[in-house]
C-alpha cells in the first residue's frame, strides 16, 4: 500500500461519536456520491473511494506533467501560475527571472515569451508584442536556431495572436502560417490552427476558417481525450457552430453548440454569460430551421442566464 492509513478513534475527543481516520499526505479519493442529509441529519454525506493505481488518474498525472513540467527549469512554476490565471504572481516571478538569468543560458528565451503571454492574457497587446519580439530575436540567433526550433515556432504562434488582436490580420496570418511550417509542438499547433481560423473568420473567409477550426478540434480531442469536459473543447465547438451557422449549415451548427452546451453544463469552468451565448445561438438556429418550440425554449434559457 503506497498511502497507508490508520484509525485514531482512541485519540479523538469524541471517541463514541466519530470514527476518525488519519490518511497519509498525498492520498487521493474518487467521489462516488454526494447526498444532502441536512434536513434529517444536519450534514452532507459524501461517499468516496481511495485511489492508488487508477488509469484515469495516471493519465491525468501524465497530462499535468506534460503541461506544467515540460521545460525542466524554473519556468515550470511560472507556467503553472499562468495556467491558474494568477497573472500578477506570474509576472513578478518572470520579471525576477528576467533580471537574474544570464542571456547566455539557452532557456533565457522562454522568459520574455512567457511575459508576452501574460500581457496578452491581460489585454496589453502592445507590451505582449514587445516581449514576443524580444523572445524571437533571442531564439533566432544563429548559434541557437537548431536547438530552439520548436521554441521559435511557439513564439511565431504568439506573435501571430498578438497581431490579430492589434487588428493586423495579414501579419497575423503570416506569422501563424510560419509557425505551422516550422512544425510547432502539438499544443501550440492546435493554438495556431485556432488563431488562423479566427483570423480567416474575421476576414470573412468562413470556408477556410472551418477547415482550420476542424484541424484544431482534431488535436484538442486527442490531447484532451481524458477530459471530455475541458473548457477549451467547449470554445472550439462553439466557434465551429458559429461558422456552420454563417454557412447556413444549421443542423451542424446546432450539433456543435449542443456539444459546447453539454461541456459548459457539466464542466467546472462556466459562467452565465457562456451559457447565455450558447442558448441564444441555439435559439436563433432553431428559428432558422422553423423548430419554434426549441427556439423559444433556448431563448428563454438565454434570458434566464444573463
N, C-alpha and C positions, 0 to 999 in steps of 0.2 A: 504494500500500500504506500503510495507516494505521499499522501496527505493524511496522516493519522489523526484521530480524534478520540476524545475521552469524556466520560461523564464527570461533571464537577458538582453533581447534586449535593454531595456531602459538604461542599464548601459554600453552598448558597445560603442566603439569609432567609429564603423561603423554601426549604427542602421538601415540604409536603405539597407545595403548590406549583413548583416549577421543576421541570426535568431539564436542567441546563447542561448543554454540551459545549465543550471547548474544541474548536476546529483549528487546524493549522493555518498559518498565514498563507494566502495564495489559493485556498480552497475555492472551487468553482461549483456552482449549482445551476441546474436547469430547472426553471419554474414550470411545474406541471399544471397547477391550478390555483386560482385566486378566488376566494369565497368571502363575501361580505357577511359577517355574522354579528355586526354591531347591534342589530335590533334585538338579538336574543342573548348573545354572549358578551357584547361590548367590545369586540375586537374583530380584526380581519384574520382569516385563516388562509395561510399560503402553504401549498404542498410543493416541496422541492426534492430533487434527487441530486446527490453529489456526483459530479462528473470527473472522471480521470482520463480514460482513453476513449475519446469520442471523435469520430471522423469529422463532424461539423466543426467542433471546437478546434481540432488540429488544423483544419482548413482555414479557419478564421485567424488562428495564430500565425499561420504561414502568410496569409494575406496582409496582416498588420505588419509583420516583419518586412515584407517586401515594400510596403508603403512607407514605413517610418524608420527602417534600418538599412536602407539601400546604399547610403553614402559611406558608412563605416568611419565617420568622423564627427566632429562637434556639430555639424549641420543637421544631424538627425533630430536633436532636441528642438531646434528651431522649426524644422519641418513639421514636427508633431504639434507645436504651438499654432502653426498656421492651420493645420488640419482641425484644430479645436476652435478656430476663428478668434484666437487670442492674439490679435494683431499688435497690441501695444507691447506686450512682453516679447513677442517675436521680433518686433522692430528693435527694441532695446538690445536683445540678445545678438542679433546680426550686426547692429552698429558696433557693439563691443568686439565681435569677431573681425569686423572690417578694420577696426583701429589696431588690433593686436596681431592679426595674421599677416605674415610677410607675403608679398606678391610672388615670391619665389616658390611658394607652395602650389602644387598643381590644383588643389581644391579651392584656391582663392576665388576662382571664377564663380563658384557656387554662391558666394556671399552676396555680391551685387544682384545676381539672378533672383535670389530669394527676397531681397529687399524690393526689387521691382515687382515681384508677385504680391508682396504685402501692400505696396502703394496702389497697385491695380485693384486689389480687393477693396481698398478704401475709396476708390474712385478718383485718386490723384494720378491721372494718366500721364501727365507731363513728367512728374517725378519718376513714375514707373518706367517711362521711356528712357530717361537719363540713365537709370541703373541697368536696364537691359542692354543699352548701347555699350555701357562700360563692361558688362559681362561678355558681350560679343567681341569687343576689342581685345580683351584678355585672352579669350578662347581661340581666337583666330591668329594668334601669334604663331609664326612659322614653326617654332620649336615644339609646340604642343598641339598642333592641329589634329594629328592622327590619334593621340591619346584622348582628346576632347571631342571626338566626332559626334557622339550621341548628345553630349552637353551642348555643342554648337546647335544641333537640330532643335533641342529643347528651348534654347534661347530664341531661335527664329520663331518658334511657335508663340512664345510670349510677346515678342516684338510685334508679330502679326496681330495678336489680340489687342495690343495697345493701339496700334494704328487704326484698327477697326473702331475702337471706342473714340478715337480722335477724329473719326469721320473720313479717314483717308483709305477708302475701300480698295483702291487699286494697289497701294503699297501693302495693305494688309494681305491681299491675295498673293502678292509676290513673295512675301516672307513666309507665309504659311505653306505655299507650294514648294519652296526651297526646303522647308523642314521635312515635308513628305519625301522629297527626293533624297534627302540625307538619311532616310530611314530612322525616324525618331523612335525612342523606346515605346513600347505598346501603349502605355497610358498617355504619353504625350501625343502619340499618333491619333488616338481617339479624340483628344482635346483639339488637335489640329483639324481633323475632319469636321468636328462640330463647329469650329470657328470658320472654316471655309464655307460650310453650309449656311451659317448665319450671314456671312458676307454676301454670298450669292443671293440669299433671300432678300437682303437689303438692296441688292442691285436688280431686284425683280426677275431673277432667273430661277424660278421655282423648280424647274426640272433638275438642274444641277444641284440645287440646294437639297432636294430629296435624295439624290444619289449619295451625297456626302453624309447626310444625316443617317442614312441606312448603313453606310460604312462605319460610322461612329457607333451605332447601335449594335452592330455585329461584334465589335470589340468589347463594348460595355457588357453585353450579355455573357461573354466568355470570361472576362475578368471578374465580374461580379456574380458569377453563377451560384455562389453560396449565399448571396444576399439579394434575393429577388425583390426586396422592398427598398433597395437603396434609392435615395432621392435623385441621384444622377440619372437613373433609368426613367424615373417619372418625368424629369425635364426633357430627356431625349424623346420619349413617347409623345409628350405634349407638343414639342417642336415639329415632329413628323405629322402629327394630327393637323397642325396649323397649315403645313404645306399641302397636305392632301386636300384640305378644305379649299385652299386657293386654287387647286387644280380641279375642283368640283368632284373629287373622289370622296363623296360624303360618307359612304359606308366604311371605307378605310379610315377616314378621319375619326368617325365615332368609335371604331375599334381601338385605335391608338389612344384616344382620350379616355376610353374606359379602362385601359391598362394603366394609364397615368393616374386616374382617379383611385383605382384599387391600391396602388402603391402609396398614394398620399393618405388614404384612409387607414391602411394597415401599418405603414411605416412609422418611425418615431420622429421624423422631421417633417412637419407640415404646418402651414398656417391657414387661417380662414381665407386669406387672400388667395393662396394657392388653390384651395378648394373652390372658391367662388369663381375664379377664372375658368377652371375646367368645367364646372357645371354650366357656366354661361356658354362656353364653346359648344358643349353637347346640346344645349337648348337651341342654339342657332342652327346647328347641323340637323337636328331632328325637324326643325321648322322647314328647312330647305327640302327635306325628303317627305314632308307632309305627315310626319308622325307627331300629331299635335299634342296628344296626351303626354308623351315623353318630353316633348319640348316644354310644355307648361310646368311639368314636374321639376325638370332640371333648372329652368329659370327661377322657379320658386326657391330651390335649394341654393342657387347662386345668391339670391337676395338675402336669404337667411344667414349666409356665411360672410356677408360683407361687414 
